[in-house]
Amino acid sequence: MTPTKTPHRWLSTICALLVIATLSVSLNDCLAHGSDDHKHEGTSPSTYQARKSPHVEASSERFEILAIFNQGELRIYVDDFRTNEPIKNAKVDVETDGIKSSSRFEKSSMTFIVTDEALVKKLNQAGEHQLIFKIVAEAESDLLAGTLLGHSEQLEGVNTPPPQKLSTYGYITLALLALGFFLFILRRKKQRSQIDLLEKHGKEA
């Protein structure tokens, strides 16, 4: 006689398939979000890298920028807001508290760098620094503003990476794994009971 699958075995199989499907969707979701980064060919810093140094972000209908102050220089990433492509041919100036500085373009990193001593000295001071960025690219120009925090405020409590939150798919996977484990234990108990019953009948015979 061919044994038929019990409902528990069917549920275990379904749970296993659901776990595999959930993990596949989670992986695809991660890969999809991974393609949303700035297109600086691997030079654009991650969110955690930017948090380790004083930085400022700003955007307009035309441009978006990320400026990071580190190791005596202000490095500015400039992207086209509409296409997310890095801006190459542009003139980028920075002003804070009456100090005006021009940047130079670094082709290898596709960034604009400011190393003016007066600006660097100012940004090394603790506290908030209001920065104004003037960007001129071809026939278009724009002004962007943002606040950069000094080292003492920015670096407080960022020595460890930010905690990772469990996604919805992660919770679903854990729930399915727990259900599968429960069904496995239940099935083992049932098998144990059947074996004990068979042994009891064998002894009586």
Secondary structure by P-SEA (a helix, b strand, c coil): ccccccaaaaaaaaaaaaaaaaaaaaaaaaaaaaacccccccccccaaaaaaccccccccccccccccccccbbbbbbccccccccccbbbbbbbcccbbbbbbbbccccbbbbbcaaaaaaaacccbbbbbbbbbcccccbbbbbbbbcccccccccccccbbbbcaaaaaaaaaaaaaaaaaaaaaaaaaaaaaaaaaaaaac
